[in-house]
Amino acid sequence: MITQLKFALRHLLRSGLFTSINVAGLAISLTAVVLMALYIEDELSYDTFNKNAQQIYRVVDDKQTNALFQHGAGSPGPLAPALLNDFPQVKVAVRFIDGESLVKYENKAFEERHIFYADPEVFNVFSFPLVYGDPSTALNEPRTVVMTQTTALKYFGNKNAIGKIVTMNGDTYRVTGIAKDIPSNSHIQFDILASMATAQAKGSGYDWLFTNWYSNNFHTYILLPKIEDNEQLISQMAAFANRHNANTNGTTHHYGLEKLNDIYLHSDRENQIGKTGNIRSLYVFAAIAFFVLLIASINFINLSTARATERAKEVGIKKVNGVSRPALVAQFFFESFLMVGVAALIAIFAAAALLPIFNEFSGKTIEFALFKPAHIVGLVAAVIIVSSVSGIYPALILSGFNPVAAIKGRVRTSSFNIGMRKALVVFQFSVSIILIISCIVVFTQLKYMQTHDLGFKTAQTMVINFEGDNSVQKNYKYIESEILKKPGVKSVSASSAVPGNLISGWSMDFAKKNGDTVHAELPIYLTDFSFMRQYNIPMVAGRGLSSQFAADTVESMVINETALKKLGFNNPEEAIGAKVGMYPNDAKIIGVFKDFHYESLQHQIGPLAMRILPGNFRLFSVEIGPQNVPATVQAIEELWKNIVPQRPLEYTFLNNAFNEQYKAEIKFGQLFSLFTGLAIAIACFGLFGLSLFSVKQRKLEIGIRKVIGASAFKITLLITKDFLSLVALAVVIAFPIALYFMSHWLQEFAYRIQISWWIFVIGGGIAALVALLTISFHAIRAAIANPINSLKNE
């Protein structure tokens, strides 16, 4: 072992450039693999911290009404108690309703976005341990809350928070528990949990939902002791829905179960309780990491076989001195292990140093626990596999030389070995070109989504969120008029939602003129009279909502073109005048407005209704002129402090908020481009080394050509054309593969680009240019060198 180590070190140090190229390529690739492995591990770890994770299921609902189908993550309020009553295998059921509120304690006030009302059994199902308080009683009583440690620290400092009184939604709540901060790999994220008894109390605004089987405003989780209970329960769900009269009024519920550990990566349902990932993205990243490592291994193989003739005499002498072929194979393998081991050590330190930047880049909070058993096993396995893959072919080639021919310098590279090297180079660049084209497609699709005409006006719209504050609702007209007086403000409107917001459906019954009734849960915007004008949403039939008609304040409703079709109306004239039964009072359709994208372009435009209901306003939309926007915003902030002193001003700009929906796609594109760049860089390392050895092997030929009059340009062309022909072949192979995979990726988007020819031209051109720049360094250097220097040594 010591002798082999000495020989290996001597050889690697003597071959400095060869060693540097290989170690650098392997180190970069292993660093990328470590970072990507940590990313994938974090994505796969979601919700696994729950000790009951294998027994927790979310109850979901595919709800079909006469007009609409909803593939939702939510469920109705009465579902949980009914499951507990009807099925003994359901041991515990917990419901969540999400909410937001201004929370006050003494002189501190913060808008809290992550509040849930939850059943008291929540701590029996999920592993959300309490630092203070009794988990069995913390949420038993109305108007009690549990805060996370960070949230409690924000309001109470280091004081004991148990028993403290805070104000939420104008009511007082008692703090009964302090929970540990929720792990980042939980799909349920909260800062405050309020007791479900609070929401169930009469007059809460939520109370009617607890007996309503139509509205899926809850997220329900159950605990099943046995895995086989899953299928048994699903098989009885249809009868269960009929038994409780859920399947009435034209509505059919198809209840199902999702495993807790499948929700984050595998659920594609609407109205999720928290953020979700995408298992397909992980497959893509895992494949890229594999190919990055494979490209570095190919560099090692190519450079080792290219240098085979340089080591021929060494092999011949050792064989003459009695060294067996297995011993030579072991030596070359040892060199491979040594190089990969050094690269792995560099990669560990590099990954640890780059992890904070990578976290910021990927939006993660990953920690690198080097001595975690799984990480140690993974690193050792990677070193062994990469060393074996990289070393086996060169070891067999080098150890197989005939000793007499090797000593006499008559070893020639076989046509098979040359063909193998060329095939590997083609493979490297095929992968690189596929990644380049894919990168261009990803960013072209992202740009398309961010710049596509959404069907409404977004420019310079400041959206103020006042969370349905009663005092603001009562005085919304006065507040609008005061904001409108500020210089730079062009228009103001109030509404329950704006494009980009998640909105739930309202139960409605549409009475057609032929006597038929169509039941649907239609998404609805509750607006004032200026909303449609401000957002520039045109009517296609009938008229819009107008303050000039008294009925519009009481009953009038408008629907979009998609709703018209989904509800089964043949034309607008058939819909206009139709009665609509709904909460809080019946309505009548007076017009049809043009479709616009109120959700991201990942979704088809859905049905939508609008009507005037001031008691549901939550937002102001303020259109600001392009001149001196900061001054206008500052003026609005000062005004808000004076006329709404009880609530801090919270706002976003509509275009930014709408583009926030593409955050996952943007992160995917950034990570994709990062690893594409690494793959290309590593491939170029190998090409750099191969071109160097090619020039060295053709030194005599180049010298003779120069002596007989070949120009520097012709010699440069001679050297580069062989490599560029391989890149050209890689282009031919890569184009159809890239087209196939990216066509499938684009199917995830309801509105998408067409993959144009120019994308392939640019992708192939980038690869050819990078290859040319890499090769030309050695080619030009050889072309301008003095031929005497190469001929006098022969």
Buried (B, 14 or more C-beta within 10 A) or exposed (E): EEEBEEBBEEBBEEBEEBBEBBBBBBBBBBBBBBBBBBBBBBBBBBBBBBEBBEBBBBBBBBBBBBBBEBBBBBBBBBBBEBBBEBBEBBBBBBBBBBBBBBBBBEEEBBBBBBBBBBBBBBBBBBBBEBEBBEBEEBBBEBBBBBBBBEBBBBBBEEEEBBEBEBBBBEEEBBBBBBBEBBBEBBBBBBBBBBBBBBBBBEEBEBBEBBEBBBBBBBBBBBBBEEEEBBEEBBEEBBEBBEEBEBBEBBBBBBBBBBBBBBBBBEBEBBBBBBEBBBEEBBEBBBEBBEBBBBBBBBBBBBBBBBBBBBBBBBBBEBBEEEBEBEEBBBBBBBBBBBBBBBBBBBBBEBBBEBBEEBBEBBEBEBEBEEEEEEBEEBBEEBBEEBBBBBBBBBBEBBBEBBBEEBBEEEBEBEEEBEEBBBEBBBBBBBBBBBBBBBBBBBBBBBEBBBEEEBBBBBEBBBBBBBBBBEEBBEBBEEBBEBBBEBEBBBBBBBBBBBBBBEBBBBBBBBBBEEEEEBBBBBBBBBBBBBBBBBBEBEBEBBBBBBEEEEEBBEBBBBBBBBBBEBBBBEEBEBBBEBBBBBEEEBBBBBBBBEBBBBBBBBBEBBBBBBBBBBEBBBBBBBBBEEEEBEEBBEBBEEBBEEEBEEBEBBBBBBBEBBBEBBEBBBBBBBBBBBBBBBBBBBBBBBBBBBBBBBBBBBBEEBBBBBEEEBEBEEBBBBBBEEBBEBBBBBBEBBBEBBBEBBEEBBEEBEBBBEBEEEBBEBBBEBBBEBBBEBBBEBBBEBBEBEBEEBBEEE
